[in-house]
Amino acid sequence: MPDPSGTSPTKLPRHAVITGASSGIGKAIAIEMARHGAHRILVHYCSNQAGAEQTAAEVESFGAQAVLCKADLSISDDRDFLVHDAFSKLETIDAWVNNAGVDVLTGDTASLEFEEKLERLVAVDLLGTISLSRLVVDYWLRQTDCQSAPAIIFIGWDQATEGMEGEAGEMFGPVKAAVMAYAKNLAQSVAPRIRVNAVAPGWIRTAWGSEVDGYWDRRAKHQSLMRRWGTPEDVARAVVFLSSAESSFVTGQVLEVNGGWNRRYERDEDSSS
Ligand SMILES: NC(=O)c1ccc[n+]([C@@H]2O[C@H](COP(=O)([O-])OP(=O)(O)OC[C@H]3O[C@@H](n4cnc5c(N)ncnc54)[C@H](OP(=O)(O)O)[C@@H]3O)[C@@H](O)[C@H]2O)c1
């Protein structure tokens, strides 16, 4: 039976760009892409060159070629450079993953004032990501030899539109909600040439999750129906699916990767409150 998607027989992305691939979720995405047979992967980073080199080494252990590129997404010239570098070194790009995001929860930035953290999140995760995506889309739309619809994937956050108490919710909520809204709007603009989706991770055990106290550990496990933290690999597998032709009829969607949000109210919690 002919493939109604009209896509090439290659179901998985051959060439992919992963922003923020020097650690955490981005690193896992780059490795998962390579594990699934990607040929060339651009490993983007901002300051952690050693982390990016480690990702590149793991990517290459699966036989893929890794290309490193350093760029600060809050700087316009850097965004131009990244996009130009990506298209000149990878030539064709099947999947572009906007994963990079400022870490305002661990390290030096954790002690900044609320407004300063918010400004950084807006500059990188929101404005930087949107401006970058517009450049990528322009490149793709100018290419006439596209065999199949390339995919762009954004990383949001499952609680952004639902609400979470505290400064983290008040900072990440509006920023990640806007990122997911942008993904849906962009999908409307560029279909059917380009597919646009977002993944909304839940409690994923990356840098912050590895150093939390018992309260957050219990909370993360309790709020997932699967009763565990998510892993960067859980998110990576969803991104690979949305990058591949397996999802060729999926666009304008936000896929929550959080083990299912737990809406149950357990009997033993009755007595503990
Ligand atoms: N972990 C979670 O539970 C969770 C949940 C929901 C959503 N997310 C989102 O998932 C994404 C990855 O999170 P993660 O936990 O894996 O974070 P992470 O380990 O801190 O990785 C963040 C990546 O973004 C890059 N980055 C930071 N500032 C940048 C800038 N100004 N310009 C360009 N790149 C920059 C970092 O590069 P360098 O280190 O090289 O500077 C790093 O590669 C983020 O967008 C985050 O908001 C995470």
Ligand as a Chemical Component Dictionary entry (heavy atoms), coordinates in Angstrom:
data_LIG
# 
_chem_comp.id                   LIG 
_chem_comp.type                 NON-POLYMER 
_chem_comp.pdbx_formal_charge   0 
_chem_comp.three_letter_code    LIG 
# 
loop_
_chem_comp_atom.comp_id 
_chem_comp_atom.atom_id 
_chem_comp_atom.alt_atom_id 
_chem_comp_atom.type_symbol 
_chem_comp_atom.charge 
_chem_comp_atom.model_Cartn_x 
_chem_comp_atom.model_Cartn_y 
_chem_comp_atom.model_Cartn_z 
_chem_comp_atom.pdbx_ordinal 
LIG N1  N1  N 0  14.308 19.174 33.973 1  
LIG C1  C1  C 0  12.998 19.308 34.045 2  
LIG O1  O1  O 0  12.351 18.771 34.951 3  
LIG C2  C2  C 0  12.261 20.094 33.001 4  
LIG C3  C3  C 0  10.881 20.128 33.046 5  
LIG C4  C4  C 0  10.191 20.864 32.071 6  
LIG C5  C5  C 0  10.898 21.542 31.084 7  
LIG N2  N2  N 1  12.268 21.513 31.076 8  
LIG C6  C6  C 0  12.959 22.224 30.006 9  
LIG O2  O2  O 0  13.758 21.307 29.286 10 
LIG C7  C7  C 0  14.897 21.971 28.739 11 
LIG C8  C8  C 0  16.166 21.242 29.162 12 
LIG O3  O3  O 0  16.213 21.223 30.580 13 
LIG P1  P1  P 0  17.389 20.509 31.391 14 
LIG O4  O4  O 0  16.852 20.240 32.738 15 
LIG O5  O5  O -1 17.975 19.402 30.595 16 
LIG O6  O6  O 0  18.418 21.730 31.500 17 
LIG P2  P2  P 0  20.007 21.843 31.523 18 
LIG O7  O7  O 0  20.659 20.523 31.805 19 
LIG O8  O8  O 0  20.320 23.006 32.379 20 
LIG O9  O9  O 0  20.355 22.194 29.990 21 
LIG C9  C9  C 0  20.023 23.440 29.475 22 
LIG C10 C10 C 0  20.739 23.631 28.164 23 
LIG O10 O10 O 0  20.403 24.951 27.684 24 
LIG C11 C11 C 0  21.599 25.627 27.351 25 
LIG N3  N3  N 0  21.520 27.069 27.589 26 
LIG C12 C12 C 0  21.392 27.723 28.769 27 
LIG N4  N4  N 0  21.451 29.055 28.582 28 
LIG C13 C13 C 0  21.605 29.242 27.251 29 
LIG C14 C14 C 0  21.749 30.394 26.431 30 
LIG N5  N5  N 0  21.761 31.644 26.936 31 
LIG N6  N6  N 0  21.897 30.215 25.107 32 
LIG C15 C15 C 0  21.914 28.974 24.581 33 
LIG N7  N7  N 0  21.799 27.849 25.288 34 
LIG C16 C16 C 0  21.643 27.986 26.610 35 
LIG C17 C17 C 0  22.670 25.038 28.249 36 
LIG O11 O11 O 0  23.942 25.265 27.648 37 
LIG P3  P3  P 0  25.341 25.384 28.487 38 
LIG O12 O12 O 0  25.166 24.566 29.721 39 
LIG O13 O13 O 0  26.340 24.861 27.518 40 
LIG O14 O14 O 0  25.547 26.829 28.800 41 
LIG C18 C18 C 0  22.261 23.563 28.291 42 
LIG O15 O15 O 0  22.805 22.897 27.185 43 
LIG C19 C19 C 0  14.820 23.414 29.242 44 
LIG O16 O16 O 0  14.215 24.221 28.269 45 
LIG C20 C20 C 0  13.946 23.289 30.477 46 
LIG O17 O17 O 0  13.297 24.497 30.822 47 
LIG C21 C21 C 0  12.952 20.793 32.005 48 
# 
loop_
_chem_comp_bond.comp_id 
_chem_comp_bond.atom_id_1 
_chem_comp_bond.atom_id_2 
_chem_comp_bond.value_order 
_chem_comp_bond.pdbx_ordinal 
LIG N1  C1  SING 1  
LIG C1  O1  DOUB 2  
LIG C1  C2  SING 3  
LIG C2  C3  SING 4  
LIG C2  C21 DOUB 5  
LIG C3  C4  DOUB 6  
LIG C4  C5  SING 7  
LIG C5  N2  DOUB 8  
LIG N2  C6  SING 9  
LIG N2  C21 SING 10 
LIG C6  O2  SING 11 
LIG C6  C20 SING 12 
LIG O2  C7  SING 13 
LIG C7  C8  SING 14 
LIG C7  C19 SING 15 
LIG C8  O3  SING 16 
LIG O3  P1  SING 17 
LIG P1  O4  DOUB 18 
LIG P1  O5  SING 19 
LIG P1  O6  SING 20 
LIG O6  P2  SING 21 
LIG P2  O7  DOUB 22 
LIG P2  O8  SING 23 
LIG P2  O9  SING 24 
LIG O9  C9  SING 25 
LIG C9  C10 SING 26 
LIG C10 O10 SING 27 
LIG C10 C18 SING 28 
LIG O10 C11 SING 29 
LIG C11 N3  SING 30 
LIG C11 C17 SING 31 
LIG N3  C12 SING 32 
LIG N3  C16 SING 33 
LIG C12 N4  DOUB 34 
LIG N4  C13 SING 35 
LIG C13 C14 SING 36 
LIG C13 C16 DOUB 37 
LIG C14 N5  SING 38 
LIG C14 N6  DOUB 39 
LIG N6  C15 SING 40 
LIG C15 N7  DOUB 41 
LIG N7  C16 SING 42 
LIG C17 O11 SING 43 
LIG C17 C18 SING 44 
LIG O11 P3  SING 45 
LIG P3  O12 DOUB 46 
LIG P3  O13 SING 47 
LIG P3  O14 SING 48 
LIG C18 O15 SING 49 
LIG C19 O16 SING 50 
LIG C19 C20 SING 51 
LIG C20 O17 SING 52 
# 
